[in-house]
Amino acid sequence: MRLAHALIVTGLTGALALPGVPADSATPRTFMASPSQLSAVLSQARPGDHVEVTSGVYTTGLIHVGRSGTAAAPITISASGPVTFTGAGGLDLAGASHVVVQGFTFSDGGGLTVPGDAKANRVTRNTFQGNTGGADLTVKADDTEVDHNTFENRTAQGNYIQVVGPGASDMAKRVHIHQNYFYNHQYKGANGGESIRFGLSGRQHAVADGLIENNLFDKADGDSEAISIKSSNNVVRYNTIINSRGTLSLRHGWNTRVEGNILIGGSTGIRFFGNNHVIVNNLVEDTSGPAMEFGGGEVRDDTTSGTDHEASDHCIVAFNTLSGSDNLVWYESSKKYPPSDDTLADNVLLGHGTAAGTGTGTTLHFTGNILSGSSAGSLPAGSYRTIDPKLTRDAHNLLRPTAGSPVIGAATGSFPQVTLDIDQQSRPSAKDVGADQFNSATPAHPLTPAEVGPKAP
């Protein structure tokens, strides 16, 4: 958006000279520049300025931004028409903070990197088209915001977004990824094709405090993981994953909350390793793979930050609605250490003819689950009751309880970690089983392309 009262300067090639405006004036300015002029223009930018890049294709060399705005007055670099960076072309954000990068296309080149010293920048309303580097977007800096972008049509190995950090074991702090559209990731390899990889094995115990919310993933087939968390203390909420091979996976790290996500079709589900995760109010429908997997591991209570799987311990899986044709709940037991001290509580388990649970664990806890349409498998007696939950499909084809449903008020655990339902409506003291607290208002729905990406509100 052009700033009100901005001074508009075009064709800038040398030192800035604006008649009647002191050199230290705080008046925001708007510059128009071609890609070839951009470096010279940016060298004179100051807080509050808006640099608009005219249409064109930039193929050679990184353009060094080298200037910083402030929290109240960021520098905005935006495309005034179609602007594509390809080949070696792109932006170098090293040392630049409080900068907004908006409206560009990054295609068949190195993508975009936010270095560790480029804090508090925003990457918004851009299109990333399967770049040839390790990731379309690499984030290493604290307080980076990534929103309303499209990531599409990647066929090479690599991620759409990878979040790491400075040094060998740190994580970027408070990275916020929201309202993005991840589409058609078609690398289809055994590993290395996650749509979002948030951390790495060697960074798994670094506290990231990241937030991944309200993103849409469609055909996330580049890897068995669409969202791969490999760091600690994150929140993954209100995302939609549809028609995808990739799961929502807590592969490494501790203390992540997974809440209110909608996963439909494909082989997707939720899979987790590590300690102290809280997984609540999610809706997993019609998956061909396990809807919920409690991970076993080669190690327990990892201390080496290695690549081994770590057994899931002290995790809570509660108030989810799970349906599918495979094992709805899988306790992975083929590794040395099975899941331990995990809780499965007040979930609706709606099967389609196969076992609802299998595998083993140690010191596991169960209460209040409702099972329908499937045999119990290895779920122990007393961990569930078999009854038709009387769910019906709403206008968005999501399973919800009807007025006479036995899930209403039937939760047996208090779980202070759960104060809302999938619709972000308050749950009373007598909570309903499953993701949805019965209410005639049902705002939660699978996200659509119109609600995410560059053209979304």
Residue, then its C-alpha position, 0 to 999 in steps of 0.5 A: m500500500r502506498l503511504a499517505h503523503a509520500l514523496i514520489v521520486t522516479g528515475l533516481t540514479g545518483a545522490l538523493a536531492l529533494p528540494g525543500v525537504p531536509a536530508d534528515s526529514a522523516t517524511p516517507r517517500t515512494f521510489m519507482a525503480s526498475p530492477s537494474q536501478l534497484s540497488a542504487v535506490l535501496s542504498q538511499a532508503r530510510p525508515g518508512d520508505h516504499v520502493e516499488v519495482t517496475s515490471g521485468v525479469y531480473t536474472t543476474g546477481l543478488i541485490h543488496v538491500g543493506r538498509s533497515g526500517t523500524a517496527a513502526a516504519p518498515i522499509t517496503i520493497s514491492a512489485s508494482g507489476p509482474v517482477t520475476f527473479t530467476g537464475a542468480g537474481g534475487l534480494d540479499l537481506a543480510g543486515a537488513s531489519h524491519v523490511v517488507v518484501q512483497g509481490f515478487t515471483f521467485s522462479d527457477g533460481g535460488g529463492l529467498t534467504v532471510p539471514g540470521d542478522a536480518k531480524a523482524n522482516r516480513v515476506t508477504r504476497n509473493t509467489f515461489q515456483g519451485n526453485t532449484g536450491g535447497a528451499d524456496l524460502t530459508v529463514k534464519a532470523d528471529d521475528t520473521e513473518v511469512d504470510h499470504n504467499t503461494f509456494e507451488n509446483r516444486t519437482a526438485q528435492g528441497n523444501y518450500i520453507q525451511v526454518v533454521g537459525p544462527g550457528a549449528s544448534d540454535m533456532a530462529k525465534r518467534v517465526h510466524i508462518h500464516q495464510n500461505y498456500f502450499y500447492n502441488h509439491q511433486y518431488k515425491g522422494a523418500n525424504g527431503g521434500e517437506s512443505i515446511r521443515f521447522g528445524l533440524s535434528g541438530r536443533q531439536h532441543a532449541v526453543a523456537d516459539g514458532l507459530i504455524e497457523n491458517n495455512l492451506f496444503d494441497k497435494a503436499d506429496g514431496d515427502s511423507e511429512a507436509i509439516s515437519i517440526k524438528s525444534s521445541n516449543n512451537v504451536v501448529r494450529y488451524n491449518t488445512i491439509i487435503n489430498s496429501r501424502g504428507t503428514l503433520s509430523l512432530r519428528h524431533g523436539w519437545n513441548t509442541r501444541v497441535e490444535g484445531n487442524i483439519l486433515i482430509g483425504g490422502s494418507t495424511g494424519i498426525r505423527f509425533f515423537g518426543n516429550n510433552h506434546v499436546i494434540v487437541n481439537n484436530l479433525v482427521e477425516d477419511t485418511s488411508g493411513p493412521a490418523m494418529e500415530f504415537g511414535g516409538g523410538e531408538v532412544r528415549d529422552d534424547t540428549t545427543s540431538g541425533t537423527d534417531h527417533e525419540a519415543s513419545d512420552h508424557c504426551i496428551v492426545a485429547f478431544n480429536t475426531l479421527s476417521g479413516s480406513d486404516n488403524l485410527v490410532w497406532y502405537e508404534s512398537s517395532k523400535k527399542y522404546p515404545p511410547s510411554d506415559d501418553t494419554l488418549a482421552d475423549n476422542v471420537l474414533l470412527g473407523h471403516g471396518t479395520a482395527a481402531g488401535t494397534g501396537t503396544g506401549t507402557t504406562l499408557h492412559f485412556t479415558g472417555n474415548i468413543l469408538s464406532g464402526s471398527s474393532a478395537g484392535s489392541l486398545p485395552a478394555g476400558s479405554y473406550r466405549t462403543i456407541d454410534p456418536k451420531l455425527t453428520r456432515d455439515a455444509h463443508n462436509l466436516l463431521r459434527p455431532t447432532a443435537g442427540s449425539p452421545v458425545i455431548g457432555a460426555a468427556t470424562g477428563s477435565f484437561p485444563q489444556v483444552t478451553l476451546d474447541i475446533d471452532q475456537q468456541s469456549r468449552p464449558s465444564a461439561k465438555d463434549v467428546g471430539a473436536d467439536q463442542f456442539n453448537s449451531a454456529t460452526p465457523a471452522h471449515p477447510l481453508t480454500p485457495a481464496e482465503v490464503g496466498p497473495k490475493a487473499p484479504 
